Amino acid sequence: MKGNFFGHPKGLATLFFTEMWERFSYYGMRALLLLYMVTSVEKGGLGFDEKTGGAIYGLYTMFVYLLALPGGWIADNLFGLRRTVLYGACIIAVGHLMLLFTFIQTFFLGLLFIVIGTGMLKPNISSLVGELYHPDENARRDAGYSIFFMGINIGAFLAPFITGYFGEKINWHYGFAAAGAGMILGIIQYKISEHRLGEKGLAPAIDPDDNKVKSRNKLILFVAGCIVSLFVILMMTGVIVPNPVSIARTSAYLIAGCTLFYFIFLFFFAKLDRAERNGVISIGVFFLASVVFYMGYEQQGSSLNLFALRYTNMTLGGFEMPASWLQSVPAVSVLIFAPIFAWLWVWLSRRNLNPPTPVKLSFGLLFVASSYGLMSAAALIIVDGQKALPIWLIVTYLLQTFGEICLYPVGLSAVKKLSPRRYSAQLMGVWFMSLALGNLMAGLIAGEMDAAIISVDPHMLVKLFMTIAIVILIAGLLILAVNKNLMKLIRSKAAPI
């Protein structure tokens, strides 16, 4: 099919800009979320303590990943990809509009709507990109996803500048409104240009003539909707007063426990052969590496964002920049360096020097460990009673971006290749659960950024960053140490990766 969007199908432009605006809304709101929660009521914030704010932030980012699983189910079994993307975008926009109000109940309800909408939109718009290409167009499809990926990072780059200025300089709720406006623009663009998608993604995956299955699926959705609605009503009326810290900690144990039991089931009861078991063991190791990695990486929007707000000199030429502006650094770093790393892996491969998958995973962990070693040094400046310069955080985010480029795409590819065929989709879901757990732990760690304690003993800040650095460093060195053993397991399952 001849295209006119960088040589690709016209529908790619529709999805590119929809995703760009959705990521604009997500990262724009994320840049403000924890800052708003821990800011005093007198300054327009919610006045939460750091532990509560960090727990809520962790739960929010966790559910963004977890709800992608039911979001995919809804598209496959009920509405199809196209309508699910549209419904998800509308729910996100409603969630942002709720954040315009100052009531605590509407704040939590807004977050709930945003995570539900994101869970519906995010996995399905990515699937729609793949639907635009013929099954044999592998290289062209990969190039299409690369263009789509650029849209994600353009949105993530632009958002903090706009939402951060409105939120920190004028009114927090104006910042949330700016994020919501981005999603509304995405919806308008999607509907105006939806015809470019042709017939792609209109029908759900189930047999449209199977009325029994359709009735069952509608009943499942209705029951789930009733449960969520009941929870919302009880929370809004004050019958249920959730403890975010307890919920976050319990959720961490639940995710870890469920994942452990799932791996036990696969290993002992799924009737896998030896090669498939070896693949499952490798995925288990990669899962742990991913959890530790994202525990550090996803503090960009939490503890590191707080460091920018409280301990960084953001004044430039007499203008005090919003702390959230630094949240644009990771996105622009990806735009600049992802193509360079992609070229580097190909260049090394041609010379038989391309590092194996476990080594690249260890590199990802070591980059993040070094970033927190750097932040430990930055924290020493706070101990001396001064504020750090933004360059400390800029280099930190740059190192973390290098780490994600090494770990995320490689880990994703490895899980796809190493999974037993009949459990491939499930294990991909498990991989995304590692991101959810890492995000949750990052939020809990951010709860240790207690301003009152650090003001009395600023060495606590140094200890916090150094502890994170040591934990991630040990994980990276362990992966490096067992590299040869992991490669033996990998080679027994598939060709070297």
Kinemage of the C-alpha trace (Angstrom):
@kinemage 1
@onewidth
@group {chain A} dominant
@subgroup {mainchain}
@vectorlist {calphas} color= white
{ca met a 1} P 0.000 0.000 0.000
{ca lys a 2} L 1.478 3.329 -1.052
{ca gly a 3} L 1.807 5.753 1.823
{ca asn a 4} L 2.399 9.452 2.209
{ca phe a 5} L 3.633 9.682 5.817
{ca phe a 6} L 7.407 9.261 5.542
{ca gly a 7} L 6.725 6.502 3.013
{ca his a 8} L 4.309 4.662 5.332
{ca pro a 9} L 0.519 4.154 5.362
{ca lys a 10} L -1.466 7.351 5.898
{ca gly a 11} L -3.027 5.810 9.006
{ca leu a 12} L 0.342 5.954 10.738
{ca ala a 13} L 0.023 9.759 10.876
{ca thr a 14} L -3.318 9.390 12.681
{ca leu a 15} L -1.837 7.045 15.286
{ca phe a 16} L 1.425 9.030 15.548
{ca phe a 17} L -0.336 12.260 16.557
{ca thr a 18} L -2.921 10.521 18.768
{ca glu a 19} L -0.161 8.815 20.729
{ca met a 20} L 1.910 11.999 20.802
{ca trp a 21} L -0.941 13.912 22.453
{ca glu a 22} L -1.752 11.033 24.808
{ca arg a 23} L 1.882 10.935 25.963
{ca phe a 24} L 1.791 14.736 26.221
{ca ser a 25} L -1.101 14.428 28.658
{ca tyr a 26} L 0.468 11.527 30.573
{ca tyr a 27} L 3.963 12.961 31.029
{ca gly a 28} L 2.625 16.479 31.517
{ca met a 29} L 0.484 15.343 34.427
{ca arg a 30} L 3.166 12.956 35.743
{ca ala a 31} L 5.671 15.833 35.941
{ca leu a 32} L 3.357 17.655 38.353
{ca leu a 33} L 1.692 14.836 40.261
{ca leu a 34} L 4.008 14.249 43.222
{ca leu a 35} L 5.036 17.902 43.448
{ca tyr a 36} L 1.365 18.869 43.747
{ca met a 37} L 0.631 16.236 46.367
{ca val a 38} L 3.481 17.200 48.726
{ca thr a 39} L 3.108 20.981 48.308
{ca ser a 40} L 1.420 22.607 51.296
{ca val a 41} L -2.261 23.523 51.171
{ca glu a 42} L -1.316 27.179 51.610
{ca lys a 43} L 0.583 27.017 48.307
{ca gly a 44} L -2.242 25.292 46.483
{ca gly a 45} L -1.133 21.667 46.947
{ca leu a 46} L -2.676 18.783 48.843
{ca gly a 47} L -0.247 18.859 51.771
{ca phe a 48} L 0.408 15.109 51.808
{ca asp a 49} L 3.506 13.789 53.524
{ca glu a 50} L 6.156 12.208 51.324
{ca lys a 51} L 5.262 8.614 52.197
{ca thr a 52} L 1.617 9.103 51.245
{ca gly a 53} L 2.426 11.066 48.104
{ca gly a 54} L 5.084 8.555 47.015
{ca ala a 55} L 2.720 5.625 47.602
{ca ile a 56} L -0.052 7.250 45.541
{ca tyr a 57} L 2.409 8.086 42.768
{ca gly a 58} L 3.695 4.498 42.774
{ca leu a 59} L 0.184 3.033 42.673
{ca tyr a 60} L -0.774 5.374 39.834
{ca thr a 61} L 2.191 4.442 37.631
{ca met a 62} L 1.803 0.765 38.574
{ca phe a 63} L -1.820 0.614 37.437
{ca val a 64} L -0.951 2.287 34.138
{ca tyr a 65} L 0.960 -0.900 33.261
{ca leu a 66} L -1.301 -3.443 34.968
{ca leu a 67} L -4.494 -2.195 33.329
{ca ala a 68} L -2.992 -2.681 29.881
{ca leu a 69} L -3.891 -6.388 30.289
{ca pro a 70} L -7.678 -5.889 30.711
{ca gly a 71} L -7.447 -3.042 28.170
{ca gly a 72} L -6.227 -5.512 25.573
{ca trp a 73} L -8.940 -7.981 26.565
{ca ile a 74} L -11.649 -5.333 26.064
{ca ala a 75} L -10.408 -4.623 22.536
{ca asp a 76} L -10.108 -8.301 21.610
{ca asn a 77} L -13.462 -9.339 23.037
{ca leu a 78} L -15.784 -6.352 22.878
{ca phe a 79} L -15.060 -3.178 20.952
{ca gly a 80} L -12.131 -3.802 18.630
{ca leu a 81} L -8.921 -1.777 18.602
{ca arg a 82} L -10.317 1.418 17.082
{ca arg a 83} L -13.234 2.015 19.433
{ca thr a 84} L -11.237 0.953 22.501
{ca val a 85} L -8.572 3.550 21.678
{ca leu a 86} L -11.257 6.227 21.291
{ca tyr a 87} L -13.086 5.262 24.498
{ca gly a 88} L -9.787 5.167 26.384
{ca ala a 89} L -8.829 8.646 25.143
{ca cys a 90} L -12.212 10.038 26.207
{ca ile a 91} L -11.911 8.491 29.671
{ca ile a 92} L -8.417 10.000 30.038
{ca ala a 93} L -9.755 13.433 29.088
{ca val a 94} L -12.567 13.133 31.666
{ca gly a 95} L -9.981 12.169 34.298
{ca his a 96} L -7.938 15.279 33.562
{ca leu a 97} L -11.036 17.465 33.763
{ca met a 98} L -11.710 16.081 37.244
{ca leu a 99} L -8.259 17.269 38.314
{ca leu a 100} L -9.455 20.835 37.691
{ca phe a 101} L -11.431 20.657 40.947
{ca thr a 102} L -9.881 21.111 44.371
{ca phe a 103} L -11.802 18.316 46.108
{ca ile a 104} L -9.717 15.369 47.276
{ca gln a 105} L -12.401 12.941 46.082
{ca thr a 106} L -12.315 14.266 42.517
{ca phe a 107} L -8.508 14.095 42.601
{ca phe a 108} L -8.535 10.361 43.283
{ca leu a 109} L -11.424 9.812 40.881
{ca gly a 110} L -9.483 11.674 38.181
{ca leu a 111} L -6.443 9.439 38.694
{ca leu a 112} L -8.682 6.374 38.484
{ca phe a 113} L -10.172 7.515 35.172
{ca ile a 114} L -6.742 8.308 33.733
{ca val a 115} L -5.281 4.878 34.549
{ca ile a 116} L -8.378 3.084 33.184
{ca gly a 117} L -8.278 5.146 30.000
{ca thr a 118} L -4.527 4.668 29.573
{ca gly a 119} L -4.918 0.929 30.046
{ca met a 120} L -7.456 0.909 27.210
{ca leu a 121} L -5.542 3.198 24.844
{ca lys a 122} L -1.857 2.378 25.254
{ca pro a 123} L -1.640 -1.314 24.275
{ca asn a 124} L -4.287 -1.073 21.566
{ca ile a 125} L -2.943 1.906 19.678
{ca ser a 126} L 0.395 0.065 19.505
{ca ser a 127} L -1.406 -2.968 18.095
{ca leu a 128} L -3.147 -0.755 15.544
{ca val a 129} L 0.233 0.334 14.198
{ca gly a 130} L 1.049 -3.294 13.415
{ca glu a 131} L -2.335 -3.740 11.712
{ca leu a 132} L -1.399 -1.167 9.074
{ca tyr a 133} L 1.160 -3.473 7.462
{ca his a 134} L 1.030 -6.726 5.551
{ca pro a 135} L 2.290 -9.703 7.629
{ca asp a 136} L 5.317 -10.036 5.334
{ca glu a 137} L 6.389 -6.381 5.734
{ca asn a 138} L 8.609 -6.988 8.770
{ca ala a 139} L 11.266 -4.364 8.037
{ca arg a 140} L 8.680 -1.735 7.035
{ca arg a 141} L 6.634 -2.483 10.157
{ca asp a 142} L 9.719 -2.085 12.372
{ca ala a 143} L 10.431 1.257 10.709
{ca gly a 144} L 6.809 2.282 11.305
{ca tyr a 145} L 7.128 1.500 15.003
{ca ser a 146} L 10.326 3.568 15.115
{ca ile a 147} L 8.436 6.573 13.715
{ca phe a 148} L 5.594 5.905 16.177
{ca phe a 149} L 8.159 5.764 19.009
{ca met a 150} L 9.364 9.225 17.975
{ca gly a 151} L 5.844 10.558 18.495
{ca ile a 152} L 5.828 9.207 22.042
{ca asn a 153} L 9.012 11.057 22.912
{ca ile a 154} L 8.046 14.284 21.178
{ca gly a 155} L 4.928 14.408 23.365
{ca ala a 156} L 6.929 13.532 26.480
{ca phe a 157} L 9.502 16.219 25.629
{ca leu a 158} L 7.047 19.071 25.036
{ca ala a 159} L 4.624 18.381 27.886
{ca pro a 160} L 6.664 19.380 30.979
{ca phe a 161} L 7.504 22.793 29.511
{ca ile a 162} L 3.828 23.692 29.097
{ca thr a 163} L 2.174 21.905 32.008
{ca gly a 164} L 5.120 22.667 34.298
{ca tyr a 165} L 4.909 26.409 33.673
{ca phe a 166} L 1.155 26.594 34.165
{ca gly a 167} L 1.201 24.239 37.154
{ca glu a 168} L 4.171 25.569 39.131
{ca lys a 169} L 4.069 29.232 38.137
{ca ile a 170} L 0.328 29.945 37.956
{ca asn a 171} L -1.915 27.254 39.427
{ca trp a 172} L -1.493 23.487 39.770
{ca his a 173} L -4.919 22.865 38.303
{ca tyr a 174} L -4.084 24.912 35.211
{ca gly a 175} L -1.176 22.549 34.645
{ca phe a 176} L -3.483 19.551 34.846
{ca ala a 177} L -5.892 21.354 32.499
{ca ala a 178} L -3.086 21.863 29.968
{ca ala a 179} L -2.351 18.122 30.094
{ca gly a 180} L -6.050 17.393 29.555
{ca ala a 181} L -6.192 19.849 26.646
{ca gly a 182} L -3.483 17.786 24.967
{ca met a 183} L -5.623 14.663 25.190
{ca ile a 184} L -8.656 16.527 23.844
{ca leu a 185} L -6.588 17.683 20.858
{ca gly a 186} L -5.584 14.063 20.358
{ca ile a 187} L -9.223 12.952 20.336
{ca ile a 188} L -10.199 15.626 17.808
{ca gln a 189} L -7.268 14.725 15.571
{ca tyr a 190} L -8.106 11.014 15.859
{ca lys a 191} L -11.734 11.450 14.834
{ca ile a 192} L -10.953 13.846 11.970
{ca ser a 193} L -8.323 11.565 10.432
{ca glu a 194} L -9.681 8.157 11.493
{ca his a 195} L -10.755 7.435 7.918
{ca arg a 196} L -7.079 6.985 7.023
{ca leu a 197} L -7.131 3.702 8.945
{ca gly a 198} L -9.576 2.161 6.488
{ca glu a 199} L -11.113 -0.995 7.930
{ca lys a 200} L -8.179 -1.716 10.265
{ca gly a 201} L -9.055 -2.447 13.871
{ca leu a 202} L -12.817 -2.111 13.531
{ca ala a 203} L -13.840 -5.622 14.550
{ca pro a 204} L -12.945 -7.427 17.786
{ca ala a 205} L -10.912 -10.623 17.575
{ca ile a 206} L -13.801 -12.870 18.645
{ca asp a 207} L -16.222 -14.401 16.164
{ca pro a 208} L -18.847 -11.671 15.606
{ca asp a 209} L -21.523 -14.316 15.136
{ca asp a 210} L -20.874 -16.045 18.471
{ca asn a 211} L -23.654 -14.430 20.517
{ca lys a 212} L -23.000 -16.614 23.549
{ca val a 213} L -19.397 -15.421 23.832
{ca lys a 214} L -20.420 -11.805 23.222
{ca ser a 215} L -23.059 -11.991 25.969
{ca arg a 216} L -20.536 -13.513 28.384
{ca asn a 217} L -17.980 -10.807 27.653
{ca lys a 218} L -20.535 -8.032 28.117
{ca leu a 219} L -21.526 -9.554 31.441
{ca ile a 220} L -17.876 -9.640 32.576
{ca leu a 221} L -17.463 -5.963 31.664
{ca phe a 222} L -20.737 -5.044 33.405
{ca val a 223} L -19.750 -6.820 36.622
{ca ala a 224} L -16.302 -5.218 36.573
{ca gly a 225} L -17.901 -1.815 36.005
{ca cys a 226} L -20.268 -2.356 38.927
{ca ile a 227} L -17.405 -3.298 41.244
{ca val a 228} L -15.397 -0.221 40.263
{ca ser a 229} L -18.489 2.008 40.585
{ca leu a 230} L -19.274 0.612 44.047
{ca phe a 231} L -15.698 1.249 45.173
{ca val a 232} L -15.871 4.825 43.851
{ca ile a 233} L -19.190 5.511 45.598
{ca leu a 234} L -17.911 4.132 48.909
{ca met a 235} L -14.738 6.200 48.613
{ca met a 236} L -16.521 9.414 47.601
{ca thr a 237} L -18.951 9.099 50.541
{ca gly a 238} L -16.155 8.415 53.009
{ca val a 239} L -17.260 4.875 53.857
{ca ile a 240} L -13.879 3.638 52.605
{ca val a 241} L -10.823 5.676 53.570
{ca pro a 242} L -7.918 3.897 51.872
{ca asn a 243} L -4.403 3.998 53.287
{ca pro a 244} L -2.188 4.497 50.220
{ca val a 245} L 1.014 3.354 51.922
{ca ser a 246} L -0.531 0.095 53.127
{ca ile a 247} L -2.178 -0.511 49.758
{ca ala a 248} L 1.105 0.131 47.944
{ca arg a 249} L 3.085 -2.227 50.149
{ca thr a 250} L 0.417 -4.929 49.946
{ca ser a 251} L 0.279 -4.531 46.160
{ca ala a 252} L 4.039 -5.015 45.933
{ca tyr a 253} L 3.812 -8.291 47.849
{ca leu a 254} L 0.812 -9.426 45.762
{ca ile a 255} L 2.518 -8.762 42.425
{ca ala a 256} L 5.740 -10.424 43.565
{ca gly a 257} L 3.874 -13.406 45.031
{ca cys a 258} L 1.629 -13.912 41.986
{ca thr a 259} L 4.634 -13.736 39.666
{ca leu a 260} L 6.565 -16.252 41.763
{ca phe a 261} L 3.658 -18.700 41.777
{ca tyr a 262} L 3.244 -18.291 38.030
{ca phe a 263} L 6.879 -19.174 37.404
{ca ile a 264} L 6.546 -22.180 39.736
{ca phe a 265} L 3.482 -23.300 37.768
{ca leu a 266} L 5.336 -22.982 34.465
{ca phe a 267} L 8.399 -24.794 35.721
{ca phe a 268} L 6.723 -27.727 37.438
{ca phe a 269} L 3.185 -28.098 36.086
{ca ala a 270} L 3.057 -26.708 32.532
{ca lys a 271} L 4.652 -29.815 30.987
{ca leu a 272} L 7.502 -27.866 29.413
{ca asp a 273} L 10.496 -29.631 27.945
{ca arg a 274} L 14.011 -28.901 29.162
{ca ala a 275} L 14.734 -26.206 26.588
{ca glu a 276} L 11.474 -24.405 27.422
{ca arg a 277} L 12.250 -24.560 31.150
{ca asn a 278} L 15.639 -23.015 30.451
{ca gly a 279} L 13.890 -20.207 28.617
{ca val a 280} L 11.564 -19.653 31.588
{ca ile a 281} L 14.531 -19.507 33.989
{ca ser a 282} L 16.183 -16.875 31.794
{ca ile a 283} L 12.986 -14.817 31.680
{ca gly a 284} L 12.760 -15.061 35.483
{ca val a 285} L 16.250 -13.574 35.803
{ca phe a 286} L 15.402 -10.847 33.296
{ca phe a 287} L 12.203 -10.115 35.258
{ca leu a 288} L 14.210 -9.478 38.441
{ca ala a 289} L 16.702 -7.320 36.545
{ca ser a 290} L 13.836 -5.267 35.088
{ca val a 291} L 12.215 -4.732 38.516
{ca val a 292} L 15.476 -3.454 40.013
{ca phe a 293} L 16.154 -1.293 36.957
{ca tyr a 294} L 12.750 0.414 36.968
{ca met a 295} L 12.878 0.819 40.731
{ca gly a 296} L 15.702 3.268 40.000
{ca tyr a 297} L 14.722 4.578 36.574
{ca glu a 298} L 11.134 5.509 37.439
{ca gln a 299} L 12.207 7.809 40.282
{ca gln a 300} L 12.604 10.461 37.600
{ca gly a 301} L 9.075 11.667 38.260
{ca ser a 302} L 9.206 11.128 42.030
{ca ser a 303} L 12.317 11.430 44.236
{ca leu a 304} L 14.467 13.055 41.552
{ca asn a 305} L 11.646 15.454 40.736
{ca leu a 306} L 11.489 16.380 44.424
{ca phe a 307} L 15.258 16.899 44.382
{ca ala a 308} L 14.792 19.360 41.512
{ca leu a 309} L 12.045 21.213 43.408
{ca arg a 310} L 13.721 21.441 46.801
{ca tyr a 311} L 17.459 21.118 46.380
{ca thr a 312} L 18.290 22.393 42.871
{ca asn a 313} L 19.033 25.963 41.873
{ca met a 314} L 16.660 26.397 38.943
{ca thr a 315} L 17.398 30.102 38.409
{ca leu a 316} L 18.635 31.032 34.955
{ca gly a 317} L 19.234 34.675 34.055
{ca gly a 318} L 16.960 35.887 36.840
{ca phe a 319} L 14.130 33.510 35.865
{ca glu a 320} L 13.374 30.591 38.155
{ca met a 321} L 12.546 27.653 35.918
{ca pro a 322} L 9.854 25.194 37.032
{ca ala a 323} L 11.446 22.057 38.513
{ca ser a 324} L 9.264 19.901 36.255
{ca trp a 325} L 11.025 21.261 33.152
{ca leu a 326} L 13.871 18.830 33.793
{ca gln a 327} L 11.419 15.994 33.145
{ca ser a 328} L 11.889 16.728 29.435
{ca val a 329} L 15.530 15.609 29.528
{ca pro a 330} L 14.871 11.821 29.326
{ca ala a 331} L 12.614 12.201 26.274
{ca val a 332} L 15.026 14.386 24.299
{ca ser a 333} L 17.852 12.032 25.301
{ca val a 334} L 15.955 9.109 23.776
{ca leu a 335} L 15.311 11.086 20.584
{ca ile a 336} L 19.025 11.837 20.241
{ca phe a 337} L 20.687 8.659 21.459
{ca ala a 338} L 18.310 5.768 20.604
{ca pro a 339} L 19.307 5.891 16.886
{ca ile a 340} L 22.978 6.074 17.891
{ca phe a 341} L 22.706 2.971 20.074
{ca ala a 342} L 20.763 1.151 17.337
{ca trp a 343} L 23.588 1.941 14.907
{ca leu a 344} L 26.181 0.897 17.506
{ca trp a 345} L 24.650 -2.579 18.015
{ca val a 346} L 24.615 -3.154 14.239
{ca trp a 347} L 28.210 -1.887 13.897
{ca leu a 348} L 29.396 -4.180 16.700
{ca ser a 349} L 27.420 -7.130 15.309
{ca arg a 350} L 29.177 -6.846 11.947
{ca arg a 351} L 32.476 -7.220 13.802
{ca asn a 352} L 31.224 -10.075 16.008
{ca leu a 353} L 31.523 -7.781 19.035
{ca asn a 354} L 27.819 -7.267 19.789
{ca pro a 355} L 27.325 -7.922 23.543
{ca pro a 356} L 24.947 -10.800 24.365
{ca thr a 357} L 21.588 -10.060 25.955
{ca pro a 358} L 22.627 -10.558 29.632
{ca val a 359} L 25.569 -8.197 29.171
{ca lys a 360} L 23.315 -5.502 27.690
{ca leu a 361} L 20.935 -5.968 30.633
{ca ser a 362} L 23.835 -5.563 33.054
{ca phe a 363} L 24.934 -2.423 31.184
{ca gly a 364} L 21.448 -1.009 31.699
{ca leu a 365} L 21.662 -1.631 35.443
{ca leu a 366} L 25.218 -0.280 35.701
{ca phe a 367} L 24.257 2.951 33.928
{ca val a 368} L 21.431 3.540 36.429
{ca ala a 369} L 23.675 2.596 39.369
{ca ser a 370} L 26.236 5.159 38.197
{ca ser a 371} L 23.488 7.797 37.952
{ca tyr a 372} L 22.665 7.347 41.641
{ca gly a 373} L 26.358 7.394 42.509
{ca leu a 374} L 26.359 10.792 40.810
{ca met a 375} L 23.276 11.878 42.779
{ca ser a 376} L 25.043 10.864 46.000
{ca ala a 377} L 27.765 13.344 45.087
{ca ala a 378} L 25.122 15.975 44.313
{ca ala a 379} L 23.553 15.355 47.715
{ca leu a 380} L 26.881 16.225 49.380
{ca ile a 381} L 26.367 19.754 48.051
{ca ile a 382} L 23.114 19.868 50.026
{ca val a 383} L 24.992 18.702 53.116
{ca asp a 384} L 27.242 21.766 52.702
{ca gly a 385} L 24.156 23.978 52.816
{ca gln a 386} L 24.045 24.873 49.130
{ca lys a 387} L 21.775 23.978 46.221
{ca ala a 388} L 22.894 21.750 43.366
{ca leu a 389} L 23.020 22.936 39.760
{ca pro a 390} L 20.609 21.378 37.210
{ca ile a 391} L 23.537 19.735 35.390
{ca trp a 392} L 23.627 17.025 38.091
{ca leu a 393} L 20.102 15.932 37.237
{ca ile a 394} L 20.627 16.397 33.498
{ca val a 395} L 23.612 14.008 33.486
{ca thr a 396} L 21.724 11.634 35.809
{ca tyr a 397} L 18.796 11.465 33.392
{ca leu a 398} L 21.196 11.014 30.480
{ca leu a 399} L 22.860 8.013 32.155
{ca gln a 400} L 19.459 6.524 32.962
{ca thr a 401} L 18.374 6.943 29.352
{ca phe a 402} L 21.479 5.051 28.223
{ca gly a 403} L 20.440 2.345 30.670
{ca glu a 404} L 16.898 2.061 29.351
{ca ile a 405} L 18.102 1.923 25.748
{ca cys a 406} L 20.340 -1.007 26.749
{ca leu a 407} L 17.748 -2.877 28.814
{ca tyr a 408} L 14.177 -2.292 27.650
{ca pro a 409} L 14.187 -3.223 23.933
{ca val a 410} L 16.652 -6.058 24.512
{ca gly a 411} L 14.618 -7.484 27.391
{ca leu a 412} L 11.390 -7.198 25.401
{ca ser a 413} L 12.929 -9.051 22.453
{ca ala a 414} L 14.434 -11.730 24.702
{ca val a 415} L 11.111 -12.486 26.389
{ca lys a 416} L 9.446 -12.858 22.987
{ca lys a 417} L 12.131 -15.255 21.746
{ca leu a 418} L 12.562 -17.311 24.930
{ca ser a 419} L 8.892 -17.823 25.837
{ca pro a 420} L 7.341 -21.268 25.263
{ca arg a 421} L 5.063 -20.772 22.272
{ca arg a 422} L 1.797 -21.499 24.069
{ca tyr a 423} L 2.669 -19.103 26.918
{ca ser a 424} L 4.181 -16.299 24.837
{ca ala a 425} L 1.468 -13.675 25.410
{ca gln a 426} L 1.241 -14.465 29.123
{ca leu a 427} L 4.983 -14.097 29.656
{ca met a 428} L 4.943 -10.790 27.782
{ca gly a 429} L 2.324 -9.707 30.309
{ca val a 430} L 4.641 -10.875 33.098
{ca trp a 431} L 7.417 -8.719 31.609
{ca phe a 432} L 5.167 -5.669 31.848
{ca met a 433} L 4.350 -6.632 35.426
{ca ser a 434} L 8.047 -6.134 36.161
{ca leu a 435} L 7.632 -2.524 35.019
{ca ala a 436} L 4.540 -2.174 37.218
{ca leu a 437} L 6.367 -3.541 40.269
{ca gly a 438} L 9.423 -1.381 39.591
{ca asn a 439} L 7.218 1.726 39.303
{ca leu a 440} L 5.478 0.879 42.564
{ca met a 441} L 8.767 0.390 44.413
{ca ala a 442} L 10.069 3.669 42.989
{ca gly a 443} L 7.079 5.453 44.502
{ca leu a 444} L 7.627 3.815 47.889
{ca ile a 445} L 11.295 4.825 47.847
{ca ala a 446} L 10.289 8.418 47.056
{ca gly a 447} L 8.430 8.365 50.359
{ca glu a 448} L 11.834 8.460 52.081
{ca met a 449} L 12.440 11.996 50.718
{ca asp a 450} L 11.052 13.454 53.940
{ca ala a 451} L 11.851 17.166 53.885
{ca ala a 452} L 11.634 17.511 57.665
{ca ile a 453} L 14.106 14.691 58.343
{ca ile a 454} L 16.509 15.777 55.597
{ca ser a 455} L 16.490 19.373 56.908
{ca val a 456} L 17.744 18.051 60.261
{ca asp a 457} L 20.128 15.453 58.840
{ca pro a 458} L 20.918 16.123 55.150
{ca his a 459} L 23.244 13.112 55.185
{ca met a 460} L 20.024 11.064 54.884
{ca leu a 461} L 19.811 12.205 51.274
{ca val a 462} L 23.308 10.933 50.562
{ca lys a 463} L 22.527 7.603 52.242
{ca leu a 464} L 19.277 7.210 50.274
{ca phe a 465} L 20.903 7.714 46.866
{ca met a 466} L 23.942 5.645 47.782
{ca thr a 467} L 21.761 2.747 48.970
{ca ile a 468} L 19.865 2.776 45.666
{ca ala a 469} L 23.155 2.889 43.755
{ca ile a 470} L 24.601 -0.071 45.684
{ca val a 471} L 21.483 -2.249 45.282
{ca ile a 472} L 21.336 -1.654 41.517
{ca leu a 473} L 25.124 -2.053 41.168
{ca ile a 474} L 25.004 -5.451 42.889
{ca ala a 475} L 22.170 -6.547 40.575
{ca gly a 476} L 24.134 -5.436 37.507
{ca leu a 477} L 27.305 -7.215 38.629
{ca leu a 478} L 25.367 -10.399 39.411
{ca ile a 479} L 23.871 -10.461 35.896
{ca leu a 480} L 27.352 -9.917 34.492
{ca ala a 481} L 28.760 -12.710 36.675
{ca val a 482} L 26.200 -15.284 35.513
{ca asn a 483} L 26.326 -14.150 31.878
{ca lys a 484} L 27.912 -17.384 30.621
{ca asn a 485} L 25.427 -19.549 32.513
{ca leu a 486} L 22.519 -17.519 31.159
{ca met a 487} L 23.848 -17.782 27.619
{ca lys a 488} L 23.966 -21.578 27.967
{ca leu a 489} L 20.293 -21.558 28.946
{ca ile a 490} L 19.456 -19.180 26.110
{ca arg a 491} L 21.287 -21.228 23.464
{ca ser a 492} L 19.432 -24.344 24.562
{ca lys a 493} L 16.126 -22.573 23.821
{ca ala a 494} L 16.889 -20.503 20.743
{ca ala a 495} L 19.571 -19.046 18.593
{ca pro a 496} L 21.907 -16.651 20.445
{ca ile a 497} L 20.314 -13.279 21.124
